[in-house]
Amino acid sequence: MNSHGSRRSAVLAALAFAGFVSGAIVQDAAHSQSLPAQPPSAQPPRPAATEPGSFELDALVAQALESNPEIKAARSELAAAEQRIRPAGALDDPMLEAGVLNVPLNSLSFRREDMTMKMLGLSQRLPFPGKRALREEVASRDADMIRFGYTETQNRVVREVRVVYFDLALVVQSMRIVQNNTRVLEQFLKTAEARYSVGQGSQSDVLKAQTQLSKMTDERIRLERELATMEADLNRLLGRTGGVAVEPGAIAAPGELRLNNQALLDEAFAERPQLLGLQRAIARADRTVELARLDYYPDFDVKLSYGKREPMPDGARRDDMVALTVSINLPVWQEAKRDPRVAEAIAMRDQARQMLESSRNELAAKLRQQVALAEQAFRSAHLYRAAILPSARLAVEAGFEAYRVGRVDFLTLLDSQMAVFNLETSLIQTQTSLAKALAEIQFLVGSGVPKESARQKTGAGQ
């Protein structure tokens, strides 16, 4: 496989993983069951859920592309820019003039003087050869810039929809973890109250369990507030005025992550709409420089006139007359008018080149950061699922059995359970960071808007 094919494969693999992980932040419900309703016992890991949560995300993205007001505004701007191309290269409207020539003041007669006539003229300005084509090309490059800006706006809105969706899924999953932890703490409270009633436990154990339950209630209230905020933000991006609640779907967590920073960077340089728009800005500036230099040459005004003369006083007929004139403007004010315009066009071209270079450097830095963040989040999430969380859950299970027979104190058991709660929360936060990093990578690479062919290749890669 050649280098281009390997880069394309790496990019498609990253996109496939982004879609695959879109619901992963809500999948860990199977692993977030801290303790069952009965005293805990060793249980094998549950199989990953297979609900197609990414389908719902795709539907939200499609709705945003169709209804988001910012995208609609960019689409209208593009339509307006495309309509400016042909007029830019068109000729100016011809001038029609009518009047009288050489009428004597003393008599105001049209028959006395031979040169008195009624005149009808038509004139047309003809720019110097090449100016019209350059003007149309400049307008075309403007439309290209706006077209890439429109695509960039689409990709940015899609990125924002995905990020808000992942944050929403984080809140939903956090509420599930809080609910599960509350059930476990309620079980601990019942056990502590039972031991206290028979004189085997202390009242402080009961109070500690009640305190932790109150904290869980406070956490649930905070998450409900965040849930409303996230839903409002998502509805804004979707162009919804009334607002509809969104329940994130669930997809199995990915098993591997392969990101090639150089391949992604090459793809970004070739596909990112922002960079392509700046390249069109450079091309536009080149044409503007050429057009400014052509301004040193004159334009032409061609005028055709027809003069109708009245008969002589004795009735003799006078011939009508016709005139054809060509005039040009004299571009003599070069230092004061044309030289500054050429200098301005050259400066704008240099600015566009520097902006392209700056954007490339910024893109390379951001892409490197997001790839590093995604890889770190993936490794951390794998470590949580494979080692840290199973050990912490076993510690709670053993501590619960030991507490029931009086071998450990209640505070140790409570600390173990809250450690599991914190680890489960950290896991879904890490998975959220991973999903958001991949969404950011898609945006940076320039592939935020889903395409049917890309989805087919992504599905085949999975």
Secondary structure by P-SEA (a helix, b strand, c coil): ccaaaaaaaaaaaaaaaaaaaccccccccccccccccccccccccccccccaaaaaaaaaaaaaacccaaaaaaaaaaaaaaaacccccccccbbbbbbccccccccccccccccbbbbbbbbbbbcccaaaaaaaaaaaaaaaaaaaaaaaaaaaaaaaaaaaaaaaaaaaaaaaaaaaaaaaaaaaaaaaaaaaaaccccaaaaaaaaaaaaaaaaaaaaaaaaaaaaaaaaaaaacccbbbbbbbbbbcccccccccaaaaaaaaaaccaaaaaaaaaaaaaaaaaaaaaaccbbbbbbbbbbbbbbbcccbbbbbbbbbbbbbbbbccccccccaaaaaaaaaaaaaaaaaaaaaaaaaaaaaaaaaaaaaaaaaaaaaaaccaaaaaaaaaaaaaaaaaaccccaaaaaaaaaaaaaaaaaaaaaaaaaaaaaaaaaaaaccccccaaaaaaaaaac
